[in-house]
Amino acid sequence: MNFEIPEKMQLIIRMIDEFVEKELIPLEPLVLAKGFKAALPELEKKRDMVRQMELWAPNHPVEYGGMGLSLKEHALVSECLGRSILGHYVFGCQAPDAGNIEILHMFGTPEQKERWLRPLVQGKIRSCFSMTEVEMPGSNPTMMETTAIKDGNDYVINGQKWYTSSSDGAAFAIVMAVTNPDAPIYQRSSMIIVPTDTPGFNQVRNIPVMGEPGEDYFGHGEILYQNCRVPQSNLLGPEGGAFAIAQERLGPGRIHHCMRWIGICNRCFDLMIRRAATRPIAPGKTLAHKDIVQMWIAECAADIQAARLMVLYAADRIDRFGAKAARTEISMIKFVVANTMMKVIDRALQVHGGLGMTDDTIIAWLYRHERASRIYDGADEVHKLAAARQILKTYLGKPAAA
């Protein structure tokens, strides 16, 4: 893999870095103190600035208003944006919209693309992805209780979902529901577009995450589908194709997440070193003089660099050979980068002492909200097993080494 960054991408990265530092990080205290909605007027102004800079929707299709960057190129952008909790939203490449845009672009009908994809890329609306269920294992998308039963020209959806992120204020959900219960296990579920103003789509609450219910884009909704009726023309892709479509969505999505997490690592690493270099512990000495703090700095620097290169390698393989060929690398980066990020956040919090427990810095917020990284999109344990099985396949049948 060639790790050299083209000149054009270097310019884009510099522009984004400067924007994040000057325009977005100063807005974070408002979000922490008063919530996401309080910051929305300012965030919309920042989004307009990004559009004027022609940096809007970096990873989305050019024909719908995006920049059309490759996955590896967007990985570099995602790293920059990850330094702020507002970065991806302001640049129009936030989850879950990013994943929904990808599958709408690949599997949507012309009518679906005009109604939902185009305004989604433009940032005129938001969406959500409704898969995880309260009583079912979230790491196994083949197990699902929500049903979508045909009635005339419609689907009637019933079931309970939760952790439907950003459902508060979303225009539509892409729902995974069982449409063919007697089919083979991987062909039982379908994806269906459900406008959130449809009768029977009921947002029960925003789920409190470590004490914070969140709101708007920063919320995680619990949704109750009660005889929720939508036309069969809202089917996304083939009937029974939800599992296959989900795999298409999750491969690139994990690159987005992992490079965002590297951005978080970079932010916390910087905060940790600045605190260590300025926090006095004795006359003429700071925390940076402590051997243990120096060890943390060295370990974190090495871990971040290793994780970053792993993700860029996985992104390069997906760009060149497709997500299926890179599935081992995708599984490995998911648990390696999540754990690296949590280690760096924890070290940064420890160096900040009592200050690290407050919302006077971004560290405590990241600690609360990013712990879920080791759970969503497949728990660590699931990805470790998946990677091990793929690796073992290359050895099965080979004679034992002498």
FENWOWO-V923514 format. One record per backbone hydrogen bond with DSSP energy under -1.0 kcal/mol. NH is the residue of the N-H (numbers start at 0). CO is the residue of the C=O. If there is no record, write none. Layout:
nh,co
NH,CO
NH,CO
//
This chain:
nh,co
9,5
10,6
11,7
12,8
13,9
14,10
15,11
16,12
17,13
18,14
19,15
20,16
21,17
22,18
24,19
26,23
27,24
30,26
31,27
32,28
33,29
34,30
42,38
43,39
44,40
45,41
46,42
47,43
48,44
49,45
50,46
51,47
52,48
53,50
54,49
56,90
59,56
63,60
64,61
65,60
66,56
67,59
68,57
73,69
74,70
75,71
76,72
77,73
78,74
79,75
80,76
81,77
82,79
83,80
86,83
89,85
90,86
91,88
92,87
97,93
99,95
100,96
101,97
102,98
103,99
104,100
105,101
106,102
107,103
112,108
113,109
114,110
115,111
116,111
117,112
119,115
120,116
121,117
123,118
124,118
127,171
129,173
139,136
142,139
146,157
147,177
148,155
150,153
153,150
154,229
155,148
156,227
157,146
158,224
160,222
161,131
163,220
164,162
165,218
166,163
169,166
170,125
172,193
173,127
174,191
175,129
176,189
177,145
178,187
179,187
182,179
186,183
189,176
191,174
192,233
193,172
195,170
197,194
200,197
201,223
203,221
206,219
208,211
211,208
217,214
218,215
220,163
221,204
222,160
223,201
224,158
225,199
227,156
229,154
231,152
233,230
234,231
235,190
240,237
241,188
244,240
245,241
246,242
247,243
248,244
249,245
250,246
252,248
253,249
254,250
255,251
256,252
257,253
258,254
259,255
260,256
261,257
262,258
263,259
264,260
265,261
266,262
267,263
268,264
269,265
270,266
271,267
272,268
273,269
274,270
275,271
276,272
278,274
280,284
281,284
284,281
286,278
287,275
288,285
289,286
293,289
294,290
295,291
296,292
297,293
298,294
299,295
300,296
301,297
302,298
303,299
304,300
305,301
306,302
307,303
308,304
309,305
310,306
311,307
312,308
313,309
314,310
315,311
316,312
317,313
318,314
319,315
320,316
321,317
326,323
329,325
330,326
331,327
332,328
333,329
334,330
335,331
336,332
337,333
338,334
339,335
340,336
341,337
342,338
343,339
344,340
345,341
346,342
347,343
348,344
349,345
350,346
351,347
354,351
356,353
357,354
365,361
366,362
367,363
368,364
369,365
372,369
373,370
374,371
375,371
379,373
382,378
383,379
384,380
385,381
386,382
387,383
388,384
389,385
390,386
391,387
392,388
393,390
394,391
395,391
397,394
//
